[in-house]
Amino acid sequence: MANITKKVSWSSRTDESGTPGEGTPLLNGSERASHSRQDSQRGRLKEIPHNEKLLSLKYESLDYDNIENQLFLEEERRMSYMGFRCLEISRWVVCGLIGFLTGLIACFIDIAVEELAGIKYQVVKENIEKFTEVGGLSISLLLWAVLNSAIVMMGAIIVAFFEPIAAGSGIPQIKCYLNGIKIPRVVRLKTLVVKVCGVICSVVGGLAVGKEGPMIHSGAVVAAGVSQGRSTSLKRDFKIFEYFRRDTEKRDFVSAGAAAGVSAAFGAPVGGVLFSLEEGASFWNQMLTWRIFFASMISTFTLNFFLSVYHKNPGDLSNPGLINFGRFQSDSVAYNLYEIPLFIAMGAIGGLLGALFNILNYWLTIFRIRYVHRPCLQVMEAMLVAAVTATVSFTMIYFSNDCQPLGPEHSEEYPLQLFCADGEYNSMATAFFNTPERSVRSLFHNQPGSYNPLTLGLFTLTYFFLACWTYGLAVSAGVFIPSLLIGAAWGRLCGILLASIPSNGSIWADPGKYALIGAAAQLGGIVRMTLSLTVIMVEATGNVTYGLPIMLVLMTAKIVGDYFVEGLYDIHIKLQSVPFLHWDAPATSHWLTAREVMSSQVTCLNRIEKVGTIVDTLSNTSTNHNGFPVVVQVSGSDEPAKLCGLILRSQLIVLLKHKVFVELARSRLTHRKLQLKDFRDAYPRFPPIQSIHVSQDERECMMDLTEFMNATPYTVPQETSLPRVFKLFRALGLRHLVVVDDVNRVVGLVTRKDLARYHLGKHGLEELQLAQT
């Protein structure tokens, strides 16, 4: 795509310049001449220049690989078999806690939304009924729009001003975290609080959003907090789970938290595990799968139990998730062989509509990044969308004359009579005047004939554009439920049209069945998940009969959608210039070798290094390296220094903070030896080098890195092909891969950005520019 102006927004509010809101640094870089097209919009004011062929340097990698230095090895060797068993038990305990707390949060969100939305709809309904008789319905419209805007305003203010990372569903951010990228502030307690309050406000405020996506982010934050046994935000340390204070363990628990979130949202424990496997975790083993499944189960069970108490029938565990699609009766779910091509065609329609949704949202997001980057503007946009949503809903209900009889078994929570005869209700109001979850359920289960085709067509059209406009606002909100709702509406429409084809007396196309297939097709077309989505849909409907059609529909939607554009989450990840590593290296990259890919400006340290040199190296803002190969010079020979280990910036900062200098160790015999605990206590927010004071005398001291460096870092020869380097890096979750020559001298270093730079574009293999942000 042509040069695009944009700003990276997944960062903390005050990045480099101190002014809140406008402190996001600029990205500017140029494409190669072959792709560059000078954009006429370059000269406009208030734009933030950037083009899309860029990769941001501000994102760091997580260290999934254990740092096997002497301290670590000594601790592991001292640990008995029982010690390892206790660790394993505490991992299960942490997973149980993650599941329990995620379930509680889901329960809180659900009850808050039910209660507040109930009050809002009751007030508006009474108002509408009052003014239907006496005239002056515009006052009702005003009340509805003002109520919506006020509620959404509260949700948008806390997100835009207090914690911008809590905007959206949070799934792209968690996907990046599990891919091994450190997204600033993504798993903080403050983010969780803002996320939960924000999602309640946006759903109650009547936006076209769901509360399911944010549950995944909430579960991940809970996992990151619980597994560390302390809260850095609250400055409280409970002195438990200290062994887990490193990226390796934390990342495993975060994948369990994400799974527990899916499981609480949809009542789909297996779907949760598969979501973590498909979307997130790069590394997988059998015990991890079991623990994640355990967390998911506990999460669903907790939600079930507390909701049953809330619904005044304690012990009844039959409403498993936040969204309950209801049970499909087995006679209405039968499908025949000749319906399979129809399902596949619906999958293709879902893929096309999903691609359209994603393209529109892509351009809208770019517009937002250019012009709507001040928090006050973001809040105003959210309020505008809320008011427009209410106005559109009201207009559609007002002009709809689709009246349905109010039967004795009617499931409508807030039936609106409006201009219908007594004993009837307006069916357009059922679709709009409800929380989106309820609307999905009524589209699945209402009797055939309870919706007019015109009503469904208009509803699909308006809701499609409303949902597209809403995703990406500065509010916490998911895209799962709106996608299902759009799909269920056009799916039911297809069912009604097919049922109108005369057959021998019986209704062969049950509209509820086609609503389910349409919902799957639309959601698959937007987010492009296959495996986990199939299982989530099967678990949420409680019927395995549909396994095959749902799978076929999702595969078709993905194939068709991928032909045009990527999935919604991938688009948002790309728009943030995140160095995301896919499963495999680009297909045509075999001719590239480690020598061409690596960064050659590597800063090496000697095994016994002068403190002044270390401080200067860490303070150098132009390089800002995070890993330093340690080299040793063979004494008395002219040979170049050879690699003997790797040490991280965070380790060096802890060493400087504790003043681990050779001279001091000799002079003070009682000097306490540094332990792994000192490194764990500083994790994850290591102090910046500027906060550490080193006197002039101390600069002359020496520091011995032997004990603290990783003496066995992974290395590759410089002739290694890119796919091989990629596979090693991705599979082991590395942060640094040292490139050496044939006599073990350091020639370069491969990091995540070096590998993420290469991707397959329209013209074959393309290389992205790196930009400091």
C-alpha positions in Angstrom: 0.0 0.0 0.0 1.1 3.5 -0.6 2.9 5.6 2.0 0.7 6.0 4.9 0.9 8.4 7.8 0.4 6.9 11.1 1.2 6.9 14.8 2.0 3.9 16.9 -0.4 3.8 19.8 0.2 0.6 21.7 2.7 2.4 24.0 2.5 4.2 27.3 1.1 7.8 27.1 4.4 9.6 27.7 7.0 8.0 25.6 9.8 10.3 24.9 8.4 13.8 25.1 6.7 14.6 28.4 3.5 16.0 27.1 0.6 13.6 27.6 -1.4 12.6 24.6 0.9 14.0 22.0 4.1 12.4 23.4 4.1 9.5 20.9 7.3 9.8 18.9 7.2 10.0 15.1 8.1 7.2 12.8 9.7 8.3 9.5 11.4 6.2 7.0 11.3 5.8 3.3 10.4 2.9 1.2 12.5 1.6 -1.6 12.1 3.7 -4.8 10.4 0.8 -6.6 7.4 0.9 -4.2 7.4 4.5 -3.3 4.5 6.6 -4.5 4.6 10.2 -3.4 1.4 10.8 -1.7 -0.5 14.1 -2.3 -1.4 14.1 1.4 2.2 14.6 2.5 1.8 18.3 2.9 -1.3 18.4 5.1 -1.2 19.8 8.6 -1.8 17.7 11.8 -0.6 14.5 10.2 2.0 12.3 11.7 4.3 11.2 8.9 5.0 7.5 8.6 4.8 4.8 5.9 3.7 1.3 6.3 6.9 -0.4 5.2 8.4 0.1 8.6 9.1 -2.0 11.7 9.2 -0.3 15.1 12.4 -0.7 17.1 10.7 0.2 20.4 9.2 -3.3 21.0 11.5 -5.6 22.9 11.4 -9.4 22.9 10.7 -11.6 25.9 13.3 -14.0 27.1 11.7 -17.4 26.6 15.1 -19.1 26.8 16.4 -19.6 30.4 19.6 -17.8 31.1 21.8 -20.7 32.1 24.5 -18.9 34.1 26.4 -20.3 37.1 23.8 -18.9 39.6 21.0 -20.6 37.8 22.8 -23.9 37.4 23.8 -23.9 41.1 20.2 -23.3 42.1 18.9 -26.1 39.9 21.6 -28.6 41.1 20.8 -27.8 44.7 17.1 -28.5 44.2 15.9 -32.0 45.2 13.4 -34.1 43.5 10.8 -33.0 46.0 11.6 -29.4 45.3 10.8 -29.9 41.6 7.5 -31.8 42.6 6.5 -28.8 44.8 7.2 -26.4 41.9 5.0 -28.5 39.7 2.2 -28.5 42.3 2.5 -24.7 42.7 2.1 -24.4 38.9 -1.2 -26.2 39.1 -2.3 -24.0 42.1 -1.5 -20.9 40.1 -3.5 -22.2 37.1 -6.4 -23.0 39.4 -6.2 -19.4 40.9 -6.1 -17.9 37.4 -9.2 -19.9 36.4 -11.1 -18.9 39.5 -10.3 -15.2 39.3 -11.0 -15.0 35.6 -14.4 -16.6 36.2 -15.1 -14.1 38.9 -14.3 -11.2 36.7 -16.5 -12.6 33.9 -19.3 -13.0 36.4 -18.9 -9.4 37.6 -19.0 -8.1 34.1 -22.0 -10.2 33.2 -24.0 -9.1 36.3 -23.1 -5.5 35.9 -24.1 -5.4 32.2 -27.4 -7.2 32.9 -28.4 -4.9 35.7 -27.3 -1.6 34.1 -28.7 -2.5 30.6 -31.9 -3.6 32.3 -32.4 -0.3 34.0 -31.5 1.7 30.8 -33.9 -0.3 28.6 -36.7 -0.1 31.1 -36.4 3.7 31.4 -36.3 4.1 27.6 -39.1 1.6 27.0 -41.4 3.4 29.5 -40.6 6.7 27.9 -41.3 5.5 24.4 -44.6 3.9 25.4 -45.6 7.2 27.1 -44.8 9.3 24.1 -46.3 6.8 21.6 -49.7 7.6 22.9 -49.4 11.4 23.3 -46.9 12.1 20.5 -43.4 13.7 20.7 -41.3 10.6 20.2 -38.3 12.8 19.4 -37.9 13.3 23.2 -37.5 9.5 23.6 -34.9 9.5 20.9 -33.0 12.3 22.6 -33.2 10.5 26.0 -31.9 7.3 24.4 -29.0 9.1 22.5 -28.0 11.1 25.6 -28.1 8.0 27.9 -25.9 6.1 25.4 -23.4 8.9 24.9 -23.1 9.6 28.7 -22.4 6.0 29.5 -19.9 5.6 26.6 -18.3 8.8 27.5 -17.3 7.4 30.9 -15.9 4.3 29.3 -13.9 6.3 26.7 -12.5 8.8 29.2 -10.9 6.2 31.4 -9.4 4.4 28.4 -8.2 7.5 26.5 -6.8 9.4 29.4 -5.7 6.7 31.9 -4.7 3.6 30.0 -4.8 3.7 26.1 -3.6 0.1 25.9 -7.0 -1.1 27.3 -8.7 0.1 24.1 -10.2 -2.5 21.7 -10.5 -6.2 22.5 -6.9 -6.7 23.6 -6.6 -9.9 21.5 -3.9 -8.5 19.1 -1.8 -7.3 22.1 -2.1 -10.7 23.8 -1.3 -12.4 20.5 1.9 -10.4 20.3 2.8 -11.1 23.9 2.4 -14.8 23.4 4.5 -14.5 20.2 7.3 -13.2 22.4 6.9 -9.4 22.2 7.0 -7.2 25.2 4.1 -4.7 24.7 4.4 -1.9 27.2 1.8 -1.9 30.0 -0.2 -4.8 28.5 -0.5 -6.9 31.7 -0.7 -4.2 34.4 -3.3 -4.2 37.1 -4.4 -0.7 36.0 -5.0 -2.0 32.5 -7.3 -4.7 33.9 -9.4 -2.3 36.0 -9.8 0.1 33.0 -10.6 -2.8 30.7 -13.3 -4.2 33.0 -15.0 -0.8 33.7 -14.6 0.2 30.0 -16.2 -2.9 28.6 -19.2 -2.6 31.0 -19.7 1.0 29.8 -19.4 0.2 26.1 -21.9 -2.7 26.2 -24.4 -0.8 28.4 -23.9 2.2 26.2 -25.4 0.3 23.4 -22.4 0.3 21.1 -22.2 -2.5 18.5 -19.7 -4.4 20.6 -19.3 -7.6 22.7 -17.8 -8.3 26.1 -16.1 -11.5 25.0 -12.8 -10.3 23.5 -11.8 -8.2 26.5 -12.3 -11.3 28.7 -9.3 -12.9 27.0 -7.1 -9.8 27.8 -8.5 -9.7 31.4 -7.6 -13.4 31.9 -4.1 -12.7 30.6 -3.6 -9.8 33.0 -4.9 -11.9 35.9 -2.4 -14.7 35.0 0.5 -12.3 34.7 -0.3 -10.9 38.2 -1.1 -14.1 40.1 1.9 -16.0 38.8 4.3 -13.4 40.1 3.0 -13.5 43.7 3.2 -9.7 43.9 1.8 -6.5 42.5 4.3 -4.0 41.2 1.5 -1.5 40.7 0.4 -1.7 44.4 4.0 -2.1 45.6 3.0 -5.3 47.5 5.2 -8.4 47.5 3.6 -11.6 49.0 6.9 -13.5 48.8 5.2 -16.4 47.0 5.9 -17.9 43.6 9.3 -16.2 43.4 10.6 -19.0 41.1 8.1 -17.9 38.4 9.5 -14.4 38.1 10.9 -14.7 34.7 9.6 -14.5 31.1 9.6 -18.3 30.5 7.1 -19.1 33.3 5.1 -15.9 33.0 4.4 -16.4 29.3 3.1 -20.0 29.9 0.8 -18.6 32.6 -0.4 -15.8 30.3 -1.4 -18.4 27.7 -3.4 -20.2 30.5 -5.0 -16.9 31.4 -6.0 -16.2 27.7 -7.5 -19.7 27.5 -9.4 -19.2 30.8 -10.8 -15.9 29.3 -12.1 -17.7 26.2 -13.6 -20.4 28.3 -15.4 -18.0 30.6 -16.7 -16.0 27.6 -18.1 -18.9 25.6 -18.3 -21.7 28.1 -15.8 -23.5 25.9 -12.9 -25.0 27.8 -11.5 -27.0 24.9 -12.0 -24.0 22.6 -10.0 -21.9 25.1 -7.1 -24.4 25.0 -7.2 -24.5 21.2 -7.4 -20.7 21.0 -4.2 -20.4 23.0 -2.5 -23.0 20.8 -3.7 -21.5 17.5 -3.5 -17.8 18.1 -0.8 -17.5 20.7 1.6 -19.8 22.3 4.7 -20.5 20.2 5.8 -23.3 22.4 3.7 -26.2 23.5 4.1 -29.3 25.6 1.8 -31.9 27.1 1.9 -30.7 30.7 1.3 -27.1 29.7 -1.8 -28.3 27.7 -3.2 -30.1 30.8 -2.6 -27.1 33.0 -4.2 -24.7 30.5 -7.2 -27.0 30.2 -7.5 -27.2 34.0 -7.5 -23.3 34.2 -10.2 -23.2 31.5 -12.4 -25.8 33.3 -12.1 -24.0 36.7 -12.9 -20.7 35.0 -16.1 -22.0 33.4 -17.1 -23.8 36.6 -16.6 -20.6 38.7 -18.6 -18.5 36.3 -21.4 -21.2 36.3 -21.6 -21.5 40.0 -21.7 -17.7 40.8 -24.2 -17.1 38.0 -26.4 -19.9 39.3 -26.4 -18.2 42.8 -27.2 -14.8 41.1 -30.1 -16.4 39.2 -31.5 -17.8 42.5 -31.0 -21.5 41.7 -27.6 -22.3 43.4 -26.0 -25.5 42.2 -27.5 -25.4 38.7 -24.5 -25.4 36.5 -26.2 -25.3 33.1 -25.4 -21.8 31.8 -21.7 -22.3 31.0 -20.5 -19.0 29.4 -21.1 -15.3 29.2 -22.7 -15.9 25.9 -25.1 -18.8 25.8 -26.4 -19.6 22.3 -29.1 -21.8 23.8 -29.6 -25.5 23.0 -30.6 -26.4 19.5 -33.4 -29.0 19.3 -32.2 -32.2 17.5 -35.1 -32.3 15.0 -34.4 -28.7 13.8 -30.6 -29.4 13.4 -30.7 -32.2 11.0 -29.1 -31.4 7.7 -28.8 -33.3 4.4 -26.0 -33.9 1.9 -27.5 -31.5 -0.6 -27.2 -28.7 2.0 -23.4 -28.9 2.2 -22.8 -26.9 -1.0 -25.2 -24.3 0.4 -23.2 -24.1 3.6 -20.0 -23.7 1.6 -21.5 -20.9 -0.5 -22.5 -19.2 2.8 -18.9 -19.6 3.9 -17.7 -17.8 0.7 -20.2 -15.0 1.4 -18.9 -14.7 4.9 -15.3 -14.5 3.6 -16.3 -11.7 1.2 -18.2 -9.7 3.8 -15.4 -10.3 6.3 -12.8 -9.0 3.8 -15.0 -5.9 3.1 -15.3 -5.3 6.9 -11.5 -5.6 7.4 -10.6 -3.3 4.4 -13.1 -0.6 5.6 -11.8 -0.9 9.2 -8.2 -0.7 7.9 -8.8 2.6 6.2 -10.8 3.9 9.1 -8.0 3.0 11.5 -5.5 4.9 9.4 -7.8 7.9 9.4 -8.0 7.7 13.2 -4.2 7.4 13.5 -3.7 10.5 11.3 -6.3 12.8 12.8 -8.0 11.4 15.9 -4.9 11.0 18.1 -5.7 13.4 20.9 -7.5 11.8 23.9 -10.3 14.5 23.9 -11.0 13.8 20.2 -11.1 10.1 20.8 -13.7 10.6 23.6 -15.8 12.8 21.3 -15.7 10.2 18.5 -16.8 7.5 20.9 -19.7 9.7 22.0 -20.6 10.5 18.4 -20.7 6.7 17.5 -22.9 6.0 20.6 -25.4 8.8 19.6 -25.5 7.7 15.9 -26.0 4.1 17.0 -29.0 5.1 19.1 -30.4 7.3 16.4 -30.1 4.7 13.7 -31.6 2.0 15.9 -34.5 4.4 16.8 -35.1 5.3 13.1 -35.1 1.7 12.1 -37.6 0.7 14.8 -39.8 3.8 14.1 -40.2 3.1 10.4 -40.4 -0.7 10.7 -44.0 -2.0 10.5 -42.9 -5.6 11.1 -45.4 -6.6 13.8 -45.3 -10.1 15.4 -47.9 -11.6 17.8 -46.8 -11.8 21.4 -47.2 -15.5 22.0 -47.4 -17.1 25.5 -43.9 -18.5 25.2 -42.3 -15.2 23.9 -38.7 -14.8 25.0 -38.4 -11.1 24.4 -37.1 -9.3 27.5 -38.2 -5.8 26.5 -41.0 -6.2 23.8 -41.9 -2.8 22.3 -45.4 -2.3 21.1 -44.9 1.1 19.4 -47.5 1.4 16.5 -48.4 -2.3 16.5 -51.8 -3.6 17.5 -52.5 -4.8 21.0 -50.9 -8.2 21.7 -48.2 -7.6 19.1 -44.7 -6.3 19.3 -42.2 -4.7 16.8 -39.7 -7.3 15.7 -37.1 -4.8 14.6 -37.1 -3.6 18.2 -36.1 -7.1 19.3 -33.0 -6.9 17.2 -31.9 -3.4 18.2 -33.4 -2.9 21.7 -31.4 -5.6 23.4 -27.9 -6.5 24.4 -26.2 -8.0 21.3 -25.9 -11.5 23.0 -29.7 -11.6 23.5 -30.3 -10.6 19.9 -28.0 -13.4 18.7 -30.0 -15.9 20.7 -33.3 -14.7 19.4 -32.1 -15.0 15.8 -31.0 -18.6 16.5 -34.1 -19.7 18.3 -37.2 -17.7 17.5 -39.9 -19.5 15.6 -39.8 -19.5 11.8 -41.8 -16.5 10.6 -40.9 -14.2 13.6 -38.8 -12.0 11.3 -39.6 -10.2 8.1 -36.9 -10.6 5.4 -36.8 -6.8 4.9 -36.2 -6.3 8.6 -33.3 -8.7 8.6 -31.8 -7.2 5.4 -31.9 -3.6 6.8 -30.6 -4.8 10.1 -27.6 -6.6 8.6 -26.8 -3.5 6.4 -26.9 -1.0 9.2 -25.3 -3.1 11.9 -22.4 -4.1 9.5 -21.4 -0.4 9.1 -22.0 0.4 12.8 -19.8 -2.5 14.0 -17.1 -1.6 11.5 -17.1 2.0 12.7 -17.1 1.0 16.3 -14.1 -1.4 16.2 -11.0 0.6 16.9 -12.7 3.3 19.0 -11.0 4.3 22.3 -13.3 2.0 24.3 -12.8 -1.6 25.6 -14.8 -3.8 23.3 -14.7 -7.0 21.4 -15.7 -7.8 17.8 -16.9 -11.4 18.4 -20.5 -10.7 19.2 -21.2 -8.0 16.5 -19.7 -10.4 13.9 -22.0 -13.2 15.1 -25.0 -10.9 15.1 -24.4 -9.6 11.5 -23.8 -13.2 10.3 -26.9 -14.6 12.2 -29.0 -11.9 10.6 -28.0 -12.5 7.0 -27.9 -16.3 7.7 -31.5 -16.3 8.9 -32.4 -14.2 5.8 -30.9 -16.9 3.6 -32.8 -19.5 5.6 -36.1 -17.7 5.1 -35.4 -17.2 1.3 -34.5 -20.9 0.9 -37.6 -22.0 2.9 -39.8 -20.0 0.5 -38.7 -22.4 -2.3 -41.7 -24.8 -2.4 -41.0 -28.4 -1.4 -43.2 -31.3 -0.6 -45.1 -29.8 2.3 -42.3 -29.8 5.0 -40.1 -26.8 5.9 -36.7 -28.1 4.8 -34.7 -25.0 5.7 -34.9 -24.1 9.4 -34.0 -20.4 9.6 -32.3 -20.9 13.0 -29.9 -23.5 11.5 -28.9 -21.0 8.7 -28.5 -18.2 11.3 -25.9 -20.4 13.1 -24.0 -21.1 9.8 -24.1 -17.5 8.8 -22.8 -16.4 12.2 -19.9 -18.8 11.9 -19.2 -17.6 8.3 -19.2 -14.0 9.3 -17.0 -14.4 12.3 -14.6 -16.6 10.4 -14.4 -14.1 7.6 -13.4 -11.3 10.0 -11.0 -12.9 12.4 -9.9 -15.9 10.3 -9.6 -18.5 13.1 -10.4 -22.0 12.1 -9.6 -24.7 14.6 -10.5 -22.9 17.9 -13.6 -21.2 16.4 -15.1 -24.5 15.2 -14.7 -26.0 18.7 -16.0 -22.8 20.4 -19.1 -22.7 18.2 -19.8 -26.5 18.7 -19.3 -26.1 22.5 -21.4 -22.9 22.8 -24.3 -24.5 20.9 -23.9 -27.8 22.8 -24.4 -29.8 19.6 -21.7 -31.8 17.9 -24.0 -32.5 14.8 -22.8 -29.2 13.4 -19.1 -29.9 13.7 -18.7 -30.7 10.0 -20.7 -27.8 8.5 -19.1 -25.2 10.8 -15.7 -26.5 9.9 -16.4 -26.3 6.2 -17.9 -22.9 6.5 -14.9 -21.5 8.5 -12.3 -23.0 6.1 -14.1 -21.6 3.1 -14.5 -18.1 4.8 -10.8 -18.1 5.6 -9.6 -19.2 2.1 -11.9 -16.6 0.4 -11.1 -13.8 2.9 -7.3 -14.4 2.8 -7.4 -13.9 -1.0 -8.3 -10.3 -0.4 -6.8 -9.2 2.9 -5.5 -10.5 6.2 -7.6 -11.1 9.4 -8.7 -8.2 11.5 -6.2 -8.9 14.3 -3.3 -9.3 11.9 -4.1 -6.0 10.3 -4.1 -4.2 13.6 -0.8 -5.8 14.6 0.7 -4.7 11.3 -0.6 -1.2 11.7 1.4 -0.9 14.9 4.7 -1.9 13.2 5.1 -4.8 15.6 7.9 -7.3 14.7 5.6 -10.3 14.8 7.1 -13.7 13.8 4.8 -16.0 11.9 5.1 -19.8 12.1 7.5 -20.1 9.2 10.0 -17.9 7.4 8.8 -16.4 4.1 8.7 -19.1 1.4 11.2 -17.6 -1.0 13.9 -16.7 1.5 16.3 -19.7 1.1 18.9 -17.6 -0.7 19.4 -15.3 2.3 22.0 -16.3 4.9 22.7 -15.2 8.5 25.4 -12.9 7.2 22.9 -10.8 5.3 20.2 -10.8 8.0 22.2 -10.1 11.1 23.0 -6.8 12.8 26.7 -6.3 12.4 27.2 -3.4 14.9 27.5 -5.6 17.9 28.9 -4.3 21.2 31.1 -7.0 22.8 32.2 -6.9 26.5 35.3 -8.6 27.9 34.8 -11.2 30.5 36.5 -8.9 33.1 35.4 -5.5 32.0 36.0 -2.0 33.4 32.9 -0.5 35.1 33.2 2.8 33.2 33.1 1.0 29.9 29.9 -0.9 30.9 28.2 2.3 32.1 29.1 4.1 28.9 27.9 1.2 26.8 24.5 1.1 28.6 24.1 4.9 28.5 24.7 5.1 24.8 21.3 6.0 23.4 22.3 5.6 19.8 22.7 1.8 20.0 20.4 0.9 22.9 21.4 -2.8 22.7 19.9 -5.3 25.1 22.2 -8.2 24.7 26.0 -8.2 24.7 28.3 -11.1 23.6 31.1 -11.6 26.2 34.5 -12.4 24.6 37.7 -13.6 26.1 41.2 -12.7 24.8 43.8 -15.5 24.9 46.5 -14.1 27.1 49.9 -13.5 25.5 48.7 -14.1 21.9 47.6 -11.8 19.1 44.6 -13.9 18.3 41.3 -12.0 18.1 38.9 -12.4 21.1 36.6 -15.4 21.0 33.0 -15.8 22.2 32.5 -17.2 25.7 29.0 -16.0 26.7 26.1 -13.6 26.5 24.9 -11.1 29.1 21.7 -8.9 29.1 21.3 -5.2 29.8 18.9 -6.1 32.7 21.6 -8.3 34.3 24.3 -5.6 34.0 22.0 -3.0 35.6 21.4 -5.3 38.6 25.1 -5.9 38.9 25.8 -2.1 38.8 23.0 -1.5 41.3 24.5 -4.0 43.8 28.0 -2.8 43.0 29.4 -6.2 42.2 33.0 -5.1 41.6 36.2 -7.2 41.8 37.9 -4.7 44.1 35.0 -4.5 46.6 34.7 -8.3 46.7 38.4 -8.6 47.7 38.3 -5.8 50.3 35.1 -6.9 52.0 35.2 -10.6 52.9 31.7 -10.5 54.4 30.3 -9.0 51.2 27.1 -11.0 50.4 27.3 -12.9 47.2 24.7 -11.9 44.6 21.9 -14.5 44.2 19.2 -15.2 41.6 16.7 -13.7 44.0 18.2 -10.3 43.5 17.6 -10.6 39.7 14.0 -11.9 40.3 13.2 -9.1 42.7 14.1 -6.5 40.0 12.0 -8.3 37.4 10.1 -7.1 35.3 10.7 -3.4 35.7 14.4 -3.1 35.8 15.6 0.4 36.7 16.9 2.6 33.8 20.7 3.1 33.7 20.2 6.8 34.4 18.9 6.1 37.9 22.1 4.2 38.9 24.8 6.4 40.4 28.4 5.3 39.8 31.2 7.5 41.3 34.4 8.4 39.4 36.4 6.0 41.6 34.0 3.2 40.9 34.3 3.8 37.2 37.9 2.6 37.5 36.9 -0.7 39.1 36.6 -4.0 37.2 33.6 -6.3 37.0 33.8 -10.0 36.5 31.0 -11.3 34.3 31.9 -15.0 34.5 29.3 -16.0 37.1 26.4 -14.0 35.6 26.7 -14.4 31.8 25.0 -17.2 29.9 28.1 -19.3 29.1 26.3 -21.4 26.5 24.4 -19.1 24.2 22.9 -20.4 20.9 25.1 -19.6 17.9 24.9 -20.2 14.2 27.6 -20.0 11.5 27.3 -17.1 9.1 26.5 -19.3 6.2 23.2 -20.6 7.8 20.2 -20.0 5.6 17.4 -17.7 6.8 14.7 -20.4 7.2 17.1 -22.4 9.4 17.9 -19.3 11.5 14.2 -18.5 11.7 13.2 -22.0 12.8 15.8 -22.1 15.5 14.9 -18.6 16.7 11.1 -19.1 16.7 11.0 -22.6 18.1 13.3 -21.9 21.0 11.8 -18.4 21.7 15.2 -16.7 21.6 15.9 -13.1 22.1 19.4 -13.0 20.7 21.2 -15.5 18.4 24.9 -14.9 18.0 26.5 -15.3 14.5 30.1 -16.6 14.6 32.8 -17.4 12.1 34.7 -20.6 11.8 37.1 -19.8 14.7 34.2 -18.7 17.1 34.7 -14.9 16.7 31.5 -12.8 17.0 30.5 -11.4 13.6 26.9 -10.4 14.3 23.8 -10.8 16.3 20.3 -11.8 15.1 17.3 -10.4 16.9 13.6 -10.6 16.3 13.6 -7.4 14.2 16.2 -8.8 11.8 13.9 -11.7 11.1 10.6 -9.9 11.1 12.0 -7.5 8.5 11.5 -10.0 5.6 8.0 -10.8 4.4 6.3 -11.9 1.3 4.6 -8.9 -0.4 2.9 -8.4 -3.8 6.3 -8.3 -5.5 7.9 -11.3 -3.9 10.2 -11.0 -0.9 10.1 -7.5 0.6 12.3 -5.9 3.3 10.8 -3.5 5.8 12.8 -0.5 7.1 13.6 -0.3 10.8 12.7 2.9 12.5 13.5 4.2 16.0 10.3 5.3 17.7 
